Amino acid sequence: QVSAVIQGGKIFDIKFLDFPKDRSTSLEITNFSLPLLKTEAISVQSANVNTVSGATETSVGFKESLASALAKAKQ
């Protein structure tokens, strides 16, 4: 789960509220992929980011959660 910080109508920051951390492998994948996904989402100003190799499920979850957060922000 993520929360998008919007300033001036643009994605300014993304906060990670909940993410896979129940196993050491999950935590390793999360720690590697989430900063990459966050940076790209802020750069492209969208949830339409590339999937991180080796972190497909994390990437898909990030995209879906960010898309939901952005849709709520537009309401």
Secondary structure as the mmCIF struct_conf table of DSSP 4:
data_model
#
loop_
_struct_conf.conf_type_id
_struct_conf.id
_struct_conf.beg_label_comp_id
_struct_conf.beg_label_asym_id
_struct_conf.beg_label_seq_id
_struct_conf.end_label_comp_id
_struct_conf.end_label_asym_id
_struct_conf.end_label_seq_id
STRN STRN1 VAL A 2 GLN A 7
TURN_TY1_P TURN_TY1_P1 GLY A 8 GLY A 9
STRN STRN2 LYS A 10 PHE A 16
BEND BEND1 ASP A 22 ARG A 23
HELX_RH_AL_P HELX_RH_AL_P1 SER A 24 VAL A 44
TURN_TY1_P TURN_TY1_P2 GLN A 45 GLN A 45
BEND BEND2 SER A 46 ALA A 47
HELX_LH_PP_P HELX_LH_PP_P1 ASN A 50 VAL A 52
TURN_TY1_P TURN_TY1_P3 SER A 53 GLY A 54
HELX_RH_AL_P HELX_RH_AL_P2 THR A 56 LYS A 74
#
